[in-house]
Amino acid sequence: MKIQVADLHFKLLIDSDKIAKRVKEIAEQISNDYCGRTPIVVGVLNGSFLFTADLLREIDIPVEVAFTKLASYFGGTSSTRKIRDDFDIAVDIKGRDIILIEDIVDTGNTLHYLVDKLSVREPASIVACSLLLKPKALERTVDELKYVGFEIRNEFVVGYGLDYKEQGRNLKGIYKKV
């Protein structure tokens, strides 16, 4: 089944049932890894908001939540490699465990930027969790990327928080451009 988002056509890549199953698996892993601790989960807006919310509902340990907003796509179908930093987290992270939640890691530049930015604030640890990873698109590795939902090909995708021209975020599945 094809759908249209703005002026592009897409077809289903990952359905909502697979996403929900994988979110539960990642939440279990995070809950086990951080048992006895209270990490700060930092969602990277806008794209990760659905993933962050669903993941938080499945994590069964205490967590604190914060958000930051970064962008590198600006409505197009590929990363501009320029990072716009719209707003910062407003919590003190010194000595705390941080789990960054991303919608997608493709070049790795945005996540690398965020890790560098937060590292100077002396957290106890920083790890990242991304719903999607495009291994063939990576320009730099990010050692902190510990949890990955799905590895996908270097294709443009929308849905489940990811957008094209600010549309398509509300799609229940993830769709690839055709």
C-alpha positions in Angstrom: 0.0 0.0 0.0 1.4 3.4 -1.0 0.7 6.6 0.8 1.4 10.2 0.1 3.1 12.7 2.4 3.3 16.2 1.0 4.6 15.7 -2.5 6.3 12.3 -2.1 5.0 8.7 -2.1 6.0 6.1 0.5 5.4 2.4 1.2 5.4 0.6 4.5 8.8 -0.5 5.9 8.1 -1.4 9.5 4.6 -1.9 10.8 3.3 -0.7 14.2 3.3 -4.2 15.7 7.0 -4.7 15.0 7.7 -1.2 16.4 5.7 -1.9 19.6 7.5 -5.3 20.1 10.9 -3.8 19.7 10.1 -0.8 22.0 9.2 -3.3 24.7 12.5 -5.2 24.2 14.6 -2.1 24.4 12.7 -0.9 27.5 13.4 -4.3 29.2 17.1 -4.0 28.4 17.2 -0.4 29.8 15.3 -1.4 32.9 17.8 -4.2 33.5 20.9 -2.1 32.7 19.8 0.7 35.0 18.2 -1.3 37.8 18.8 0.5 41.1 19.5 3.8 39.4 17.4 6.7 38.2 18.7 7.8 34.8 17.6 11.0 33.0 16.0 10.2 29.7 16.6 13.0 27.2 14.3 13.0 24.2 15.6 14.8 21.1 12.7 16.7 19.6 10.8 16.7 17.4 11.3 13.3 15.8 11.7 11.2 18.9 8.6 12.3 20.8 6.5 9.2 20.0 9.3 6.8 20.5 10.3 8.5 23.8 6.7 8.4 25.1 6.2 4.7 24.2 9.6 3.7 25.6 9.0 5.5 28.9 5.7 3.7 29.3 7.5 0.4 29.0 10.5 1.1 31.3 9.8 -0.2 34.8 12.4 1.7 36.8 12.3 5.3 38.0 13.4 7.8 35.4 13.5 11.5 35.0 12.6 13.1 31.7 14.0 16.1 29.8 13.9 17.3 26.2 16.2 19.1 23.9 15.5 20.2 20.3 18.0 19.8 17.5 17.5 19.7 13.7 19.6 18.8 10.7 17.0 18.0 8.0 15.0 21.3 7.8 12.2 19.8 5.7 14.2 18.0 3.1 15.0 14.3 2.5 18.6 14.3 3.6 20.8 15.7 6.4 22.1 19.2 5.7 25.0 18.4 8.0 24.3 21.7 9.8 22.9 21.3 13.2 20.4 23.8 14.5 20.3 23.8 18.3 16.8 25.1 19.2 16.8 24.5 23.0 18.8 22.9 25.7 17.9 20.7 28.6 17.1 22.6 31.8 18.3 20.0 34.4 21.6 19.6 36.1 23.2 16.4 34.8 26.4 16.4 36.8 27.0 12.9 38.2 23.9 11.5 36.6 23.3 8.7 34.1 21.9 10.1 30.8 20.0 8.2 28.1 19.6 10.1 24.9 16.6 9.1 22.8 16.8 9.7 19.1 14.4 8.9 16.3 17.1 8.1 13.7 20.9 8.1 13.4 22.1 8.5 9.9 25.3 10.5 9.6 26.0 10.4 13.3 26.8 14.1 13.3 23.8 15.3 15.4 24.3 12.6 18.1 28.0 13.3 18.2 27.3 17.0 18.6 24.9 16.3 21.5 27.2 13.9 23.3 30.0 16.5 23.1 27.8 19.2 24.3 26.5 17.3 27.3 29.9 15.6 28.2 31.3 18.9 29.5 28.6 19.0 32.1 30.2 15.9 33.8 27.5 13.3 33.8 28.3 9.9 35.3 27.5 8.3 31.9 25.9 9.0 28.5 24.4 6.4 26.3 22.1 6.8 23.3 19.1 4.9 22.1 17.8 5.3 18.6 14.7 3.8 17.0 16.5 3.7 13.6 20.1 3.4 12.5 21.4 3.8 8.9 24.8 2.1 9.1 25.7 2.8 5.5 25.1 6.6 6.0 27.4 7.0 9.1 30.1 9.6 8.6 31.3 9.2 12.2 30.7 6.5 14.7 29.1 7.3 18.1 30.4 4.9 20.7 27.6 6.0 23.0 24.9 4.4 20.7 24.0 1.4 22.8 20.4 0.7 22.0 19.1 0.5 18.4 15.5 -0.5 17.4 16.1 -1.3 13.7 18.9 -1.0 11.2 17.6 0.2 7.9 19.1 0.9 4.5 20.1 4.5 3.5 16.5 5.4 2.5 14.4 8.4 3.5 11.7 7.4 6.0 8.7 9.0 7.6 6.2 8.0 10.3 6.2 7.3 14.0 7.5 10.7 14.8 9.7 11.2 11.7 8.5 13.8 9.2 8.8 15.1 5.7 8.0 18.8 5.5 6.5 18.5 9.0 4.0 16.0 7.9 3.7 12.2 8.4 4.8 12.2 12.1 1.4 10.7 13.1 1.7 7.6 10.9 1.7 4.5 13.1 4.3 2.6 11.1 7.5 3.7 9.4 7.4 4.2 5.6 10.2 4.5 3.1 10.2 6.8 0.1 9.4 5.1 -3.3 
